[in-house]
Amino acid sequence: MPGTETQALRPHAEDAFAGELKALAAADDRPRPARWRLSPWAVATYLLGGTLPDGTVITPKYVGPRRVVEVAVTTLATDRALLLLGVPGTAKTWVSEHLAAAVSGDSTLLVQGTAGTAEEAVRYGWDYARLLSHGPGREALVPSPVMRAMAQGTTARIEELTRIPADVQDTLITILSEKTLPIPELGQEVQAVRGFNLIATANDRDRGVNDLSSALRRRFNTVVLPLPATAEEEVGIVARRVDQIGRSLELPAAPDAVEEIRRVVTVFRELRDGVTADGRTRLKSPSGTLSTAEAISVVTGGLALAAHFGDGVLRAGDVAAGVLGAVVRDPAADRVVWQEYLETVVRERAGWKDFYRACREVSA
């Protein structure tokens, strides 16, 4: 409706955490690289969390090894591009967005990599109506997010770099090595302004992956984001993100949700690792990744079920279908893996009878 204020379903990081970024900037008295909104120390604090001298609490955006974040931030403070590498669901996109928000105050200069990503998405395109009416010129040129970041001295992002065709990937080589983007049609070039850098994310587990050429890989500093080291760490990550997503979707808070979260995380970790938590039983692993991100999705879906079709309390029946959908990706092979796990592990585990019954019901 005209005049009605709209609220974004998922605000950009720089908008969702504007208060924290402002408080960090006010308290930050350390040296800042050219055109950075915060110092490297403050950027790391923004991602890892902490308490400022004035009492402002900075919520952690990433839970993992501190050194991983420090290396990533330090890379961006140099002229080396950053490649965040890891299996699906290790928060690569999340970290990329928050790094760009903290460094440049803008996480929206984004190229989404797909099998159909064209060279124009990385370099530039043309406004053909203007090109036909006025001829070739800078006014007819449509800059890519990377070109805009070069001109502004800010941070560009490329998601799923290894999904982009190899010949398109290699258009980055000149940009990253020479810090310039030639425009041969006009006999011109765009030179990167100080402060420009690029964050790319990639994984080598999904289908449709195009390996990076050695020439391109050499132009990145690669930081590997690991899976959560312990079950409790993963439970904390899932609980925090589910709470954030639930509030954005205006779902009522679910009391005692942590117990169901712990069960979902336990199932995912055991099947992912191929062994039960006590180390006594070897298991077959399904074809899916069973990542932390998938656990967050399963629990969020369960909360929605409990809120809209239950009494608001998250129970085994609310997450069982989501767990089944995450585990059984290959209807033939994965179903066998799931049934064996259900009968040999879940059925015998103390306090899991309700979860076993709920899973049996949706698996029938």
C-alpha positions as CSV (number, residue, x, y, z in Angstrom):
1,M,0.0,0.0,0.0
2,P,1.3,3.5,-0.8
3,G,2.9,5.1,2.3
4,T,3.1,1.9,4.2
5,E,6.6,1.3,5.6
6,T,8.1,-2.0,4.6
7,Q,10.6,-4.0,6.5
8,A,13.1,-6.2,4.7
9,L,12.7,-9.9,5.5
10,R,16.5,-10.1,5.8
11,P,18.3,-6.8,6.2
12,H,21.9,-6.5,5.0
13,A,24.5,-6.9,7.7
14,E,25.3,-3.2,7.7
15,D,21.7,-2.4,8.4
16,A,20.8,-5.3,10.8
17,F,23.9,-4.5,13.0
18,A,24.2,-0.7,12.4
19,G,24.1,0.0,16.1
20,E,27.1,-2.3,16.8
21,L,29.1,-1.0,13.8
22,K,28.4,2.6,15.0
23,A,29.5,1.8,18.6
24,L,32.7,0.1,17.3
25,A,33.6,3.0,15.1
26,A,33.2,5.4,18.0
27,A,35.4,3.3,20.3
28,D,37.9,2.4,17.7
29,D,41.1,4.4,18.0
30,R,43.4,2.1,16.2
31,P,44.9,2.7,12.7
32,R,42.6,2.0,9.8
33,P,43.7,1.0,6.3
34,A,42.6,3.4,3.5
35,R,38.8,3.7,3.2
36,W,38.1,1.2,5.9
37,R,35.3,2.1,8.3
38,L,37.0,0.2,11.1
39,S,40.4,-0.9,12.1
40,P,41.4,-4.6,11.6
41,W,41.1,-5.1,15.4
42,A,37.5,-3.7,15.4
43,V,36.5,-5.8,12.3
44,A,37.7,-8.9,14.1
45,T,35.8,-7.9,17.3
46,Y,32.6,-7.3,15.2
47,L,32.8,-10.9,13.9
48,L,33.9,-12.6,17.0
49,G,32.0,-10.6,19.6
50,G,33.1,-8.8,22.7
51,T,32.3,-5.9,25.1
52,L,33.4,-2.4,24.5
53,P,34.6,0.0,27.2
54,D,31.3,1.8,27.3
55,G,29.5,-1.5,28.0
56,T,28.1,-2.1,24.5
57,V,27.9,-5.8,23.8
58,I,29.0,-6.9,20.3
59,T,27.3,-10.2,19.4
60,P,29.4,-12.9,17.8
61,K,28.7,-13.3,14.1
62,Y,31.1,-16.2,13.7
63,V,31.9,-18.9,16.2
64,G,35.2,-20.6,15.4
65,P,39.0,-20.3,15.7
66,R,40.0,-16.6,16.3
67,R,43.1,-17.0,14.2
68,V,40.9,-17.9,11.1
69,V,39.2,-14.5,11.4
70,E,42.4,-12.6,12.1
71,V,44.1,-14.1,9.0
72,A,41.0,-13.3,6.9
73,V,40.9,-9.6,8.1
74,T,44.7,-9.2,7.7
75,T,44.5,-10.5,4.2
76,L,41.9,-7.8,3.3
77,A,44.3,-5.2,4.8
78,T,46.9,-6.1,2.1
79,D,46.5,-6.2,-1.6
80,R,45.7,-9.9,-1.7
81,A,42.2,-11.1,-2.4
82,L,40.6,-13.4,0.1
83,L,39.1,-16.9,-0.7
84,L,36.9,-18.4,1.9
85,L,37.0,-22.2,1.3
86,G,35.0,-24.9,3.1
87,V,32.4,-27.5,2.8
88,P,28.8,-26.3,2.4
89,G,27.3,-24.8,5.5
90,T,30.4,-23.5,7.2
91,A,29.2,-19.9,7.1
92,K,31.4,-18.8,4.2
93,T,28.7,-16.4,2.8
94,W,27.8,-15.2,6.3
95,V,31.4,-14.3,7.1
96,S,31.9,-12.8,3.6
97,E,28.9,-10.5,4.1
98,H,29.9,-9.4,7.6
99,L,33.5,-8.8,6.6
100,A,32.4,-6.5,3.7
101,A,29.9,-4.7,6.0
102,A,32.5,-4.0,8.7
103,V,35.3,-3.0,6.3
104,S,33.4,-1.0,3.7
105,G,29.9,-0.4,5.2
106,D,28.4,-2.0,2.1
107,S,28.0,-5.8,1.6
108,T,25.8,-5.4,-1.6
109,L,28.5,-5.3,-4.3
110,L,27.9,-9.0,-5.0
111,V,28.3,-11.3,-7.9
112,Q,26.4,-14.6,-7.4
113,G,28.3,-17.4,-9.1
114,T,26.3,-19.9,-11.2
115,A,27.0,-22.1,-14.2
116,G,25.4,-19.4,-16.3
117,T,27.4,-16.4,-14.9
118,A,28.7,-14.4,-17.9
119,E,31.8,-12.3,-18.2
120,E,29.7,-9.2,-18.0
121,A,28.8,-10.0,-14.4
122,V,32.5,-9.8,-13.4
123,R,33.7,-7.0,-15.8
124,Y,31.0,-4.8,-17.4
125,G,28.2,-4.8,-19.8
126,W,26.5,-2.4,-22.1
127,D,23.2,-0.4,-22.1
128,Y,22.4,-1.3,-25.8
129,A,19.6,1.3,-26.1
130,R,22.1,4.1,-25.2
131,L,24.8,2.4,-27.2
132,L,22.7,2.5,-30.3
133,S,21.4,6.0,-29.8
134,H,24.7,7.7,-28.6
135,G,27.4,5.4,-29.7
136,P,30.1,3.8,-27.5
137,G,31.0,5.8,-24.4
138,R,31.3,5.5,-20.7
139,E,27.6,6.5,-20.4
140,A,26.6,3.4,-22.2
141,L,28.8,1.1,-20.0
142,V,27.1,-0.9,-17.2
143,P,29.7,-1.5,-14.5
144,S,29.7,-4.8,-12.7
145,P,29.8,-4.9,-8.8
146,V,33.6,-5.6,-9.1
147,M,34.1,-2.5,-11.3
148,R,32.1,-0.3,-9.0
149,A,34.2,-1.6,-6.0
150,M,37.4,-0.8,-7.9
151,A,36.3,2.7,-8.6
152,Q,35.0,3.4,-5.1
153,G,37.9,1.7,-3.2
154,T,35.5,-0.7,-1.4
155,T,35.0,-4.5,-1.1
156,A,33.4,-6.7,-3.7
157,R,32.1,-10.2,-3.1
158,I,31.9,-13.2,-5.4
159,E,29.8,-16.1,-4.1
160,E,30.4,-19.7,-5.2
161,L,33.4,-18.8,-7.4
162,T,33.9,-22.5,-8.4
163,R,30.4,-22.6,-9.9
164,I,31.4,-19.9,-12.5
165,P,32.8,-21.3,-15.8
166,A,36.6,-21.4,-15.9
167,D,37.0,-18.9,-18.7
168,V,34.9,-16.4,-16.8
169,Q,36.8,-17.0,-13.6
170,D,40.0,-16.1,-15.3
171,T,38.8,-12.6,-16.1
172,L,39.7,-11.9,-12.5
173,I,43.4,-12.5,-13.1
174,T,44.2,-9.1,-14.5
175,I,42.0,-7.4,-11.9
176,L,43.7,-9.1,-9.0
177,S,47.3,-9.0,-10.3
178,E,47.4,-5.6,-12.1
179,K,44.5,-4.0,-10.1
180,T,43.1,-2.7,-13.3
181,L,40.2,-3.5,-15.6
182,P,40.8,-2.8,-19.3
183,I,37.9,-1.5,-21.4
184,P,39.4,-2.2,-24.9
185,E,36.2,-1.0,-26.7
186,L,36.9,2.5,-25.5
187,G,40.7,2.3,-25.2
188,Q,40.4,3.0,-21.5
189,E,40.8,1.2,-18.2
190,V,39.5,1.4,-14.6
191,Q,42.2,1.4,-12.0
192,A,41.5,0.2,-8.5
193,V,41.4,2.9,-5.9
194,R,43.1,2.2,-2.6
195,G,40.8,0.3,-0.3
196,F,39.6,-2.1,-3.1
197,N,39.6,-5.8,-2.4
198,L,37.7,-8.9,-3.2
199,I,36.2,-11.7,-1.1
200,A,35.3,-14.9,-2.8
201,T,33.7,-18.1,-1.4
202,A,34.0,-21.6,-2.8
203,N,33.6,-25.2,-1.9
204,D,34.8,-28.4,-3.6
205,R,32.1,-30.8,-2.4
206,D,29.0,-29.9,-4.5
207,R,28.4,-31.0,-8.0
208,G,29.0,-28.5,-10.8
209,V,32.3,-27.3,-9.3
210,N,34.9,-25.8,-11.7
211,D,38.4,-26.0,-10.3
212,L,40.3,-22.7,-10.1
213,S,43.3,-22.4,-12.4
214,S,46.6,-22.3,-10.7
215,A,47.1,-18.7,-12.0
216,L,43.9,-17.5,-10.3
217,R,44.4,-19.5,-7.1
218,R,47.8,-17.9,-6.6
219,R,46.2,-14.5,-6.5
220,F,44.1,-15.4,-3.5
221,N,45.0,-16.0,0.1
222,T,42.9,-19.0,1.0
223,V,41.3,-19.3,4.4
224,V,39.6,-22.6,5.2
225,L,36.5,-22.3,7.4
226,P,36.2,-25.5,9.5
227,L,33.1,-27.2,10.7
228,P,32.4,-26.6,14.4
229,A,34.9,-28.4,16.6
230,T,32.5,-29.7,19.3
231,A,28.9,-30.6,19.6
232,E,28.3,-27.9,22.2
233,E,29.8,-25.2,19.9
234,E,27.6,-26.3,17.1
235,V,24.5,-26.3,19.3
236,G,25.3,-22.8,20.4
237,I,25.7,-21.6,16.7
238,V,22.4,-23.3,15.7
239,A,20.5,-21.9,18.8
240,R,21.8,-18.3,18.1
241,R,20.9,-18.3,14.5
242,V,17.5,-19.9,15.0
243,D,16.7,-17.3,17.6
244,Q,17.7,-14.5,15.1
245,I,15.8,-16.0,12.2
246,G,12.8,-16.7,14.5
247,R,12.6,-13.1,15.6
248,S,12.9,-11.8,12.0
249,L,10.0,-14.1,11.1
250,E,8.0,-13.1,14.2
251,L,7.9,-16.6,15.5
252,P,7.2,-17.0,19.2
253,A,10.1,-18.0,21.3
254,A,10.1,-21.8,21.9
255,P,10.9,-22.8,25.5
256,D,13.3,-25.7,26.0
257,A,14.2,-25.7,22.3
258,V,17.8,-26.4,23.1
259,E,17.2,-30.1,23.8
260,E,15.7,-30.7,20.3
261,I,18.5,-28.6,18.8
262,R,21.0,-30.8,20.6
263,R,19.4,-34.0,19.2
264,V,19.4,-32.6,15.6
265,V,23.0,-31.6,15.9
266,T,23.9,-35.0,17.4
267,V,22.3,-36.8,14.5
268,F,24.0,-34.6,11.9
269,R,27.4,-34.9,13.5
270,E,27.3,-38.6,13.9
271,L,26.2,-39.3,10.4
272,R,28.6,-36.7,9.1
273,D,31.5,-38.2,11.0
274,G,30.5,-41.9,10.4
275,V,30.7,-42.7,14.1
276,T,28.5,-42.3,17.2
277,A,29.4,-39.6,19.7
278,D,30.8,-42.2,22.1
279,G,33.0,-43.7,19.4
280,R,31.7,-47.2,19.8
281,T,29.6,-47.7,16.7
282,R,30.8,-47.1,13.1
283,L,28.2,-45.6,10.8
284,K,27.6,-45.2,7.1
285,S,27.5,-41.6,6.0
286,P,24.8,-40.3,3.6
287,S,25.5,-38.4,0.4
288,G,24.5,-35.0,1.8
289,T,26.8,-32.7,3.8
290,L,24.5,-32.4,6.9
291,S,26.0,-29.0,7.6
292,T,25.3,-26.5,10.4
293,A,23.3,-24.4,8.0
294,E,21.0,-27.4,7.3
295,A,20.6,-28.0,11.0
296,I,19.5,-24.3,11.4
297,S,17.0,-24.8,8.6
298,V,15.6,-28.0,10.1
299,V,15.1,-26.4,13.5
300,T,13.7,-23.2,12.1
301,G,11.1,-25.2,10.2
302,G,10.3,-27.2,13.3
303,L,9.7,-23.9,15.3
304,A,7.3,-22.7,12.6
305,L,5.4,-26.0,12.8
306,A,5.3,-25.8,16.6
307,A,4.1,-22.2,16.4
308,H,1.4,-22.6,13.8
309,F,0.2,-26.1,14.2
310,G,1.2,-27.0,17.7
311,D,1.4,-25.5,21.2
312,G,4.5,-23.6,20.6
313,V,6.8,-26.1,22.3
314,L,9.4,-27.6,19.9
315,R,9.2,-31.4,20.0
316,A,10.6,-34.4,18.2
317,G,7.6,-34.5,15.8
318,D,8.3,-31.0,14.6
319,V,11.9,-31.7,13.5
320,A,11.6,-35.3,12.3
321,A,10.5,-34.6,8.8
322,G,13.2,-31.9,8.4
323,V,15.9,-34.4,9.6
324,L,14.6,-37.0,7.1
325,G,14.7,-34.5,4.2
326,A,18.2,-33.4,5.1
327,V,19.6,-37.0,5.4
328,V,17.8,-38.8,2.6
329,R,18.9,-36.9,-0.6
330,D,19.5,-40.1,-2.6
331,P,16.2,-42.1,-2.2
332,A,17.9,-45.4,-2.6
333,A,21.3,-45.3,-0.9
334,D,20.6,-42.7,1.8
335,R,17.3,-44.3,2.9
336,V,19.3,-47.5,3.7
337,V,21.8,-45.4,5.7
338,W,19.0,-43.7,7.6
339,Q,17.1,-46.8,8.4
340,E,20.2,-48.5,9.8
341,Y,21.0,-45.5,11.9
342,L,17.5,-45.3,13.2
343,E,17.3,-48.9,14.2
344,T,20.8,-49.4,15.6
345,V,21.4,-46.1,17.2
346,V,18.3,-44.0,17.8
347,R,16.1,-46.9,18.9
348,E,18.5,-47.9,21.6
349,R,19.4,-44.5,22.9
350,A,18.0,-43.6,26.3
351,G,15.6,-40.7,26.3
352,W,15.2,-40.8,22.5
353,K,12.0,-42.9,22.2
354,D,9.9,-39.9,21.2
355,F,12.4,-39.0,18.5
356,Y,12.5,-42.6,17.3
357,R,8.7,-42.8,17.0
358,A,8.5,-39.5,15.2
359,C,11.2,-40.5,12.7
360,R,9.6,-43.9,12.1
361,E,6.3,-42.2,11.4
362,V,7.7,-39.8,8.8
363,S,10.0,-42.5,7.3
364,A,7.1,-45.0,6.7
